Amino acid sequence: MSDIAHLAATLFRKAAGARRIIVAVAGAPGAGKSAFAEALLPLLPEGSAALVPMDGFHYDNAVLSERGMLARKGAPESFDFEGFRHLLTRLKQADSDVAIPIFERKSDFARAGGRVVPADARFIVVEGNYLLFDESPWYGLSPLIDHSVWLDVPMAELERRLLQRWLDHGLSLEDARHRTFSNDLPNAQRILARLRQPDTIIKNG
């Protein structure tokens, strides 16, 4: 059985008797969280799972610019943590449909209410960089998560993927290297230095 199929079976067993479980898929920038989470959803019972990306809680570029943080977009401080925690608290209650924001990477913009998580969804798959980050205030997410997954990718592979990501977005090689080495990889190293123990580790390199 593949790692992802084994994880799906584990989650199915864990959900027995539960109205809803929150599954955190965490990893460094470039670890493949979005693709992994999207591949996991079809392996869960049909119609029972919903995907919630943390990236919808990026502060807008105008806000980051005002705070002198635009060059550090993607760092822990560039997210609306309290808004995200409030959303997870609402999702944990499982008592109503919940609208969630969606980040559009191409336009570099978050759309409020871009998707709705139905009240009857049993599996909420949340993906993001800092779901297992053991720094204040991020460790406050721990009580809201029922099962955590860490995607383990070698640093050299993260570097390759991140460079290619920025090149695919139309940046020059010089600009892509600057974004990767001045922001993305420092964020990855910061996460790895303060990582809480996950329930499941999956090598995704």
BELDA-V678438 format. One record per pair of residues at least 24 apart in sequence whose ideal C-beta (glycine too) atoms are under 10 Angstrom apart, sorted by the first residue. I is the first residue (numbers start at 0). J is the second residue. If there is no record, write none. Layout:
<<I | J> <I | J>>
This chain:
<<1 | 42> <1 | 201> <2 | 35> <2 | 148> <2 | 199> <2 | 200> <2 | 201> <2 | 202> <2 | 203> <3 | 35> <3 | 38> <3 | 39> <3 | 42> <3 | 148> <3 | 201> <3 | 203> <4 | 39> <4 | 42> <5 | 42> <5 | 199> <5 | 201> <6 | 35> <6 | 39> <6 | 42> <6 | 43> <6 | 146> <6 | 148> <6 | 198> <6 | 199> <6 | 201> <7 | 38> <7 | 39> <7 | 40> <7 | 41> <7 | 42> <7 | 43> <7 | 44> <7 | 48> <7 | 122> <8 | 42> <8 | 43> <9 | 146> <9 | 148> <9 | 198> <9 | 199> <10 | 39> <10 | 42> <10 | 43> <10 | 48> <10 | 121> <10 | 122> <10 | 124> <10 | 145> <10 | 146> <10 | 148> <10 | 199> <11 | 42> <11 | 43> <11 | 44> <11 | 47> <11 | 121> <11 | 122> <13 | 122> <13 | 145> <13 | 146> <13 | 198> <14 | 43> <14 | 44> <14 | 47> <14 | 121> <14 | 122> <14 | 145> <14 | 146> <17 | 93> <17 | 121> <17 | 122> <17 | 145> <18 | 91> <18 | 92> <18 | 93> <18 | 94> <18 | 118> <18 | 119> <18 | 121> <19 | 47> <19 | 49> <19 | 90> <19 | 91> <19 | 92> <19 | 93> <19 | 94> <19 | 116> <19 | 118> <19 | 119> <19 | 120> <19 | 121> <19 | 122> <19 | 123> <19 | 145> <20 | 91> <20 | 93> <20 | 121> <20 | 122> <20 | 123> <20 | 124> <20 | 144> <20 | 145> <20 | 146> <21 | 51> <21 | 87> <21 | 90> <21 | 91> <21 | 93> <21 | 122> <21 | 123> <21 | 124> <21 | 125> <21 | 130> <21 | 140> <21 | 143> <21 | 144> <21 | 145> <21 | 146> <21 | 147> <22 | 48> <22 | 50> <22 | 51> <22 | 122> <22 | 123> <22 | 124> <22 | 125> <22 | 126> <22 | 130> <22 | 144> <22 | 145> <22 | 146> <22 | 147> <22 | 148> <22 | 198> <22 | 199> <23 | 51> <23 | 53> <23 | 87> <23 | 123> <23 | 124> <23 | 125> <23 | 126> <23 | 127> <23 | 129> <23 | 130> <23 | 131> <23 | 140> <23 | 141> <23 | 143> <23 | 144> <23 | 145> <23 | 146> <23 | 147> <23 | 148> <23 | 149> <23 | 197> <23 | 198> <24 | 50> <24 | 52> <24 | 53> <24 | 124> <24 | 125> <24 | 126> <24 | 127> <24 | 130> <24 | 131> <24 | 146> <24 | 147> <24 | 148> <24 | 149> <24 | 150> <24 | 197> <24 | 199> <24 | 201> <25 | 53> <25 | 125> <25 | 126> <25 | 127> <25 | 128> <25 | 129> <25 | 130> <25 | 131> <25 | 132> <25 | 140> <25 | 144> <25 | 147> <25 | 148> <25 | 149> <25 | 150> <25 | 190> <25 | 194> <25 | 195> <25 | 197> <26 | 126> <26 | 127> <26 | 128> <26 | 130> <26 | 131> <26 | 148> <26 | 149> <26 | 150> <26 | 151> <26 | 152> <26 | 157> <26 | 187> <26 | 190> <26 | 197> <26 | 201> <26 | 203> <27 | 128> <27 | 149> <27 | 150> <27 | 151> <27 | 152> <27 | 154> <27 | 157> <27 | 160> <27 | 161> <27 | 183> <27 | 184> <27 | 186> <27 | 187> <27 | 188> <27 | 189> <27 | 190> <27 | 191> <27 | 194> <28 | 73> <28 | 128> <28 | 152> <28 | 157> <28 | 160> <28 | 161> <28 | 164> <28 | 179> <28 | 182> <28 | 183> <28 | 184> <28 | 185> <28 | 186> <28 | 187> <28 | 190> <29 | 128> <29 | 150> <29 | 152> <29 | 154> <29 | 156> <29 | 157> <29 | 158> <29 | 159> <29 | 160> <29 | 161> <29 | 162> <29 | 163> <29 | 164> <29 | 179> <29 | 183> <29 | 184> <29 | 187> <30 | 126> <30 | 128> <30 | 149> <30 | 150> <30 | 151> <30 | 152> <30 | 156> <30 | 157> <30 | 160> <30 | 187> <30 | 190> <30 | 201> <30 | 203> <30 | 204> <31 | 126> <31 | 150> <31 | 152> <31 | 156> <31 | 157> <31 | 160> <31 | 201> <31 | 203> <31 | 204> <32 | 125> <32 | 126> <32 | 127> <32 | 128> <32 | 130> <32 | 148> <32 | 149> <32 | 150> <32 | 203> <33 | 104> <33 | 126> <33 | 127> <34 | 126> <34 | 150> <34 | 203> <35 | 124> <35 | 126> <35 | 148> <35 | 150> <35 | 201> <35 | 203> <36 | 124> <36 | 125> <36 | 126> <36 | 127> <36 | 148> <36 | 150> <37 | 124> <37 | 126> <39 | 122> <39 | 124> <39 | 126> <39 | 148> <40 | 122> <40 | 124> <43 | 120> <43 | 121> <43 | 122> <43 | 124> <44 | 121> <44 | 122> <46 | 117> <46 | 119> <46 | 120> <46 | 121> <47 | 117> <47 | 119> <47 | 120> <47 | 121> <47 | 122> <48 | 116> <48 | 120> <48 | 121> <48 | 122> <48 | 123> <48 | 124> <49 | 90> <49 | 97> <49 | 99> <49 | 114> <49 | 115> <49 | 116> <49 | 117> <49 | 119> <49 | 120> <49 | 121> <49 | 122> <49 | 123> <49 | 124> <49 | 125> <50 | 99> <50 | 101> <50 | 114> <50 | 116> <50 | 120> <50 | 122> <50 | 123> <50 | 124> <50 | 125> <50 | 126> <51 | 83> <51 | 86> <51 | 87> <51 | 90> <51 | 97> <51 | 99> <51 | 100> <51 | 101> <51 | 114> <51 | 116> <51 | 120> <51 | 123> <51 | 124> <51 | 125> <51 | 126> <51 | 127> <52 | 99> <52 | 100> <52 | 101> <52 | 102> <52 | 109> <52 | 113> <52 | 114> <52 | 124> <52 | 125> <52 | 126> <52 | 127> <53 | 78> <53 | 80> <53 | 83> <53 | 86> <53 | 87> <53 | 100> <53 | 102> <53 | 125> <53 | 126> <53 | 127> <53 | 128> <53 | 129> <53 | 130> <53 | 140> <54 | 78> <54 | 100> <54 | 101> <54 | 102> <54 | 103> <54 | 104> <54 | 109> <54 | 126> <54 | 127> <54 | 128> <55 | 79> <55 | 82> <55 | 83> <55 | 86> <55 | 99> <55 | 100> <55 | 101> <55 | 102> <55 | 103> <55 | 109> <55 | 110> <55 | 111> <55 | 112> <55 | 113> <55 | 114> <55 | 127> <56 | 80> <56 | 81> <56 | 82> <56 | 83> <56 | 84> <56 | 85> <56 | 86> <56 | 99> <56 | 100> <56 | 102> <56 | 109> <56 | 127> <57 | 100> <57 | 102> <57 | 107> <57 | 108> <57 | 109> <58 | 82> <58 | 109> <59 | 107> <59 | 108> <59 | 109> <60 | 107> <60 | 108> <60 | 109> <70 | 177> <70 | 178> <70 | 181> <70 | 182> <71 | 181> <71 | 182> <71 | 185> <71 | 186> <72 | 107> <72 | 178> <72 | 182> <72 | 186> <73 | 128> <73 | 129> <73 | 178> <73 | 182> <73 | 183> <73 | 185> <73 | 186> <73 | 187> <74 | 128> <74 | 129> <74 | 182> <74 | 183> <74 | 185> <74 | 186> <74 | 189> <75 | 128> <75 | 129> <75 | 132> <75 | 134> <75 | 135> <75 | 136> <75 | 137> <75 | 186> <75 | 189> <75 | 190> <75 | 193> <77 | 182> <77 | 186> <78 | 127> <78 | 128> <78 | 129> <78 | 137> <79 | 109> <80 | 129> <80 | 135> <80 | 136> <80 | 137> <80 | 139> <80 | 140> <81 | 136> <81 | 139> <83 | 125> <83 | 127> <83 | 129> <83 | 130> <83 | 137> <83 | 140> <84 | 136> <84 | 137> <84 | 139> <84 | 140> <84 | 143> <86 | 116> <86 | 125> <86 | 143> <87 | 123> <87 | 125> <87 | 130> <87 | 139> <87 | 140> <87 | 142> <87 | 143> <87 | 144> <88 | 140> <88 | 142> <88 | 143> <89 | 116> <90 | 116> <90 | 118> <90 | 120> <90 | 123> <90 | 125> <90 | 143> <91 | 123> <91 | 142> <91 | 143> <91 | 144> <91 | 145> <92 | 118> <93 | 117> <93 | 118> <93 | 119> <93 | 120> <93 | 121> <93 | 123> <94 | 118> <96 | 120> <97 | 123> <99 | 123> <99 | 125> <104 | 164> <104 | 168> <105 | 168> <107 | 168> <122 | 146> <124 | 148> <126 | 150> <128 | 183> <128 | 186> <128 | 187> <128 | 189> <128 | 190> <129 | 186> <129 | 189> <129 | 190> <129 | 193> <130 | 190> <130 | 195> <130 | 197> <131 | 190> <131 | 193> <131 | 194> <131 | 195> <131 | 196> <131 | 197> <131 | 198> <132 | 186> <132 | 189> <132 | 190> <132 | 191> <132 | 192> <132 | 193> <132 | 194> <132 | 195> <133 | 190> <133 | 192> <133 | 193> <133 | 194> <133 | 195> <133 | 196> <134 | 189> <134 | 190> <134 | 192> <134 | 193> <134 | 195> <137 | 190> <137 | 193> <137 | 195> <138 | 193> <138 | 195> <140 | 195> <141 | 195> <144 | 195> <144 | 197> <144 | 198> <145 | 198> <146 | 197> <146 | 198> <146 | 199> <147 | 195> <147 | 196> <147 | 197> <147 | 198> <147 | 199> <147 | 200> <148 | 197> <148 | 198> <148 | 199> <148 | 200> <148 | 201> <148 | 203> <149 | 190> <149 | 191> <149 | 194> <149 | 195> <149 | 196> <149 | 197> <149 | 198> <149 | 199> <149 | 200> <149 | 201> <149 | 202> <149 | 203> <150 | 197> <150 | 199> <150 | 200> <150 | 201> <150 | 202> <150 | 203> <150 | 204> <151 | 191> <151 | 197> <151 | 200> <151 | 201> <151 | 202> <151 | 203> <151 | 204> <152 | 187> <152 | 201> <152 | 202> <152 | 203> <152 | 204> <153 | 202> <153 | 203> <153 | 204> <154 | 184> <154 | 187> <154 | 188> <154 | 191> <154 | 204> <155 | 204> <156 | 203> <156 | 204> <157 | 183> <157 | 184> <157 | 187> <157 | 188> <157 | 204> <158 | 183> <158 | 184> <158 | 187> <160 | 204> <161 | 187>>
